[in-house]
């Protein structure tokens, strides 16, 4: 849960998309300035391959960020919240049982 929220925030920040877009346009500019050395097919092939490679590199970077980032504090806070919810549920169930026992004993006393 903690890692899912963290990864969702990292993806929605757009860092990786801007990395890929910057690499794409840098490659495009490179081929435009060196158009006398490459055929149009080589240019298209090079741009596509570089874009795919940058997407792979961004996925590796994303994996390393998740792997190396310390989420222990967030994980502990999440476990504390889950335990707090469970305790609240148990206390509520116990209060319901006590109220039910009191009402049944009250009903027995008045029926006599």
NORLINZI-V270289 format. One record per residue. RES is the residue in three letters. SS is DSSP state (H for helix, E for strand, C for the rest). NEAR is the number of other ideal C-beta (glycine too) atoms within 10 Angstrom. Layout:
res = [RES | RES]
ss = [SS | SS]
near = [NEAR | NEAR]
//
This chain:
res = [UNK | UNK | UNK | UNK | UNK | UNK | UNK | UNK | UNK | UNK | UNK | UNK | UNK | UNK | UNK | UNK | UNK | UNK | UNK | UNK | UNK | UNK | UNK | UNK | UNK | UNK | UNK | UNK | UNK | UNK | UNK | UNK | UNK | UNK | UNK | UNK | UNK | UNK | UNK | UNK | UNK | UNK | UNK | UNK | UNK | UNK | UNK | UNK | UNK | UNK | UNK | UNK | UNK | UNK | UNK | UNK | UNK | UNK | UNK | UNK | UNK | UNK | UNK | UNK | UNK | UNK | UNK | UNK | UNK | UNK | UNK | UNK | UNK | UNK | UNK | UNK | UNK | UNK | UNK | UNK | UNK | UNK | UNK | UNK | UNK | UNK | UNK | UNK | UNK | UNK | UNK | UNK | UNK | UNK | UNK | UNK | UNK | UNK | UNK | UNK | UNK | UNK | UNK | UNK | UNK | UNK | UNK | UNK | UNK | UNK | UNK | UNK]
ss = [C | H | H | H | H | H | H | H | H | H | H | H | H | C | H | H | H | H | H | H | H | H | H | H | H | H | H | H | H | H | H | H | H | C | C | C | C | C | C | H | H | H | H | H | H | H | H | H | H | H | H | H | H | H | H | H | H | H | H | H | H | H | H | H | H | H | H | H | C | C | C | H | H | H | H | H | H | H | H | H | H | H | H | H | H | H | H | H | H | H | H | H | H | H | H | H | H | H | H | H | H | H | H | H | H | H | H | H | H | H | H | C]
near = [11 | 15 | 13 | 8 | 12 | 15 | 15 | 10 | 9 | 16 | 12 | 8 | 10 | 10 | 14 | 18 | 12 | 11 | 15 | 18 | 13 | 11 | 18 | 16 | 11 | 12 | 19 | 15 | 10 | 15 | 18 | 10 | 9 | 10 | 11 | 5 | 9 | 15 | 9 | 9 | 8 | 11 | 18 | 12 | 12 | 15 | 17 | 12 | 11 | 18 | 16 | 11 | 13 | 19 | 16 | 10 | 14 | 17 | 11 | 10 | 14 | 15 | 11 | 10 | 14 | 13 | 8 | 7 | 12 | 7 | 14 | 8 | 9 | 15 | 13 | 11 | 12 | 14 | 12 | 10 | 11 | 11 | 10 | 10 | 10 | 10 | 10 | 10 | 10 | 10 | 10 | 10 | 10 | 10 | 10 | 10 | 10 | 10 | 10 | 10 | 10 | 10 | 10 | 10 | 10 | 10 | 9 | 9 | 8 | 7 | 6 | 4]
//
